[in-house]
């Protein structure tokens, strides 16, 4: 439980570094597949959250 709390606390500063890949993926999908703006926002949000949790987990366990 303590590891999970530590990882979640570490995600807050990681958001600054994780928003860029989400924005790039959203822009790419919008240009390539002509997705709607609402779908683009969902892709950006999900990508940012997944990337942030992955980065925080790697930093915690390595």
Secondary structure as UniProt FT lines:
FT   HELIX           2..33
FT   HELIX           37..61
//
